[in-house]
Amino acid sequence: MEKKLKEIIPCDDNCPVKASLGLLGGKWTLLIIFQINDDVMRYGELKRAIPSISEKMLIQELNMLVENKLVIKKAYPEIPPRVEYRLTELGLKTMPIIEKLIEFGQGNLV
C-alpha cells in the first residue's frame, strides 16, 4: 500500500496563519479584545479587568490595536481627559476565535 504524502504549505508572506498571528499574536492582544467585546471601555476599566498587565504594555497594546484597525480610540476634550475604546468591525470578527478559545480553556483546564 502506498503512503500518501501530505502537502506542505509554506508559512511565507502569503500564509494566512502568519498574517493572523501578526495581528493577534501579542501576549495581551486577545485578552484586551475579549474585555472590550461589544462594549465601550475606558483605560482604567481595562487596567482593572487585566490587573497583571503593566500600564506601559496596556498603552502599547492599545496603540497597536488602534494602528491595526482592531480598536477605535475616542478622546474627549475634557478635564480630566476621557478616552474610550471600542472594537471596529474587524475587531468584532475576532470574537468567534476568542469564543473557541474560551470553549477550549473551559474544557481543558487542569
C-alpha positions as a printed NumPy array, in Angstrom:
array([[  0.   ,   0.   ,   0.   ],
       [  1.351,   3.388,  -0.998],
       [  1.535,   6.099,   1.653],
       [  0.04 ,   9.412,   0.56 ],
       [  2.345,  12.376,   1.134],
       [  0.911,  15.337,   2.95 ],
       [  1.1  ,  18.608,   1.054],
       [  3.332,  21.051,   2.887],
       [  2.127,  24.628,   2.751],
       [  4.946,  27.097,   3.455],
       [  4.392,  29.782,   6.066],
       [  5.724,  32.607,   3.93 ],
       [  4.362,  36.131,   3.495],
       [  1.183,  34.727,   1.894],
       [  0.386,  32.443,   4.84 ],
       [ -2.985,  33.32 ,   6.444],
       [ -1.955,  31.861,   9.815],
       [  1.174,  34.023,   9.867],
       [ -0.887,  37.109,   8.943],
       [ -3.434,  36.37 ,  11.692],
       [ -0.705,  35.854,  14.281],
       [  0.845,  39.148,  13.204],
       [ -2.391,  40.888,  14.201],
       [ -3.465,  38.755,  17.155],
       [ -0.321,  37.048,  18.437],
       [  0.645,  39.507,  21.16 ],
       [  0.591,  38.228,  24.74 ],
       [ -2.189,  40.641,  25.755],
       [ -3.967,  41.269,  22.434],
       [ -6.779,  38.725,  22.706],
       [ -7.303,  39.471,  26.416],
       [ -7.832,  43.159,  25.647],
       [-10.174,  42.386,  22.747],
       [-12.051,  39.897,  24.985],
       [-12.513,  42.557,  27.673],
       [-13.734,  45.258,  25.282],
       [-16.013,  42.804,  23.418],
       [-19.087,  44.692,  22.128],
       [-18.753,  47.297,  24.894],
       [-17.078,  50.674,  25.153],
       [-14.335,  50.66 ,  27.781],
       [-12.127,  53.286,  29.301],
       [ -8.432,  52.827,  30.035],
       [ -8.964,  52.456,  33.801],
       [-11.623,  49.799,  33.286],
       [ -9.265,  47.806,  31.07 ],
       [ -6.464,  48.131,  33.627],
       [ -8.777,  46.8  ,  36.371],
       [-10.049,  43.994,  34.109],
       [ -6.482,  42.802,  33.353],
       [ -4.612,  43.527,  36.598],
       [ -1.436,  41.639,  35.616],
       [ -0.676,  43.914,  32.619],
       [  1.637,  46.861,  33.213],
       [  0.499,  50.352,  32.264],
       [  3.264,  50.577,  29.664],
       [  2.17 ,  47.311,  27.998],
       [ -1.518,  48.234,  28.074],
       [ -0.816,  51.561,  26.376],
       [  1.488,  49.874,  23.852],
       [ -1.045,  47.12 ,  23.057],
       [ -3.933,  49.582,  22.747],
       [ -1.901,  51.725,  20.349],
       [ -1.042,  48.63 ,  18.299],
       [ -4.713,  47.578,  18.219],
       [ -5.707,  51.055,  17.025],
       [ -2.926,  51.044,  14.413],
       [ -4.065,  47.622,  13.133],
       [ -7.678,  48.866,  12.954],
       [ -8.992,  46.368,  15.5  ],
       [ -9.914,  49.058,  18.05 ],
       [-11.176,  52.63 ,  17.786],
       [ -9.879,  55.169,  20.295],
       [-12.056,  58.185,  21.037],
       [-10.623,  61.006,  23.145],
       [-12.902,  63.669,  24.612],
       [-11.575,  67.225,  25.148],
       [-12.397,  67.276,  28.856],
       [-10.525,  67.796,  32.066],
       [ -9.674,  65.243,  33.286],
       [ -9.199,  63.632,  29.857],
       [-11.586,  60.812,  28.947],
       [-10.583,  58.177,  26.403],
       [-12.822,  55.318,  25.287],
       [-12.015,  52.194,  23.308],
       [-14.343,  50.012,  21.264],
       [-13.861,  47.281,  18.695],
       [-14.058,  48.001,  14.984],
       [-15.862,  45.634,  12.611],
       [-12.523,  43.861,  12.107],
       [-12.063,  43.608,  15.868],
       [-15.554,  42.144,  16.265],
       [-14.631,  39.452,  13.712],
       [-12.127,  38.089,  16.245],
       [-14.868,  37.273,  18.767],
       [-15.628,  33.791,  17.317],
       [-11.915,  32.97 ,  17.667],
       [-11.99 ,  34.1  ,  21.298],
       [-15.199,  32.118,  21.93 ],
       [-13.441,  28.971,  20.644],
       [-10.509,  29.703,  22.973],
       [-12.98 ,  30.05 ,  25.867],
       [-14.555,  26.676,  24.991],
       [-11.121,  25.064,  24.726],
       [ -9.992,  26.598,  28.03 ],
       [-13.15 ,  25.563,  29.888],
       [-12.934,  22.03 ,  28.541],
       [ -9.244,  21.578,  29.249],
       [ -8.474,  23.447,  32.46 ],
       [ -6.208,  21.347,  34.652]])
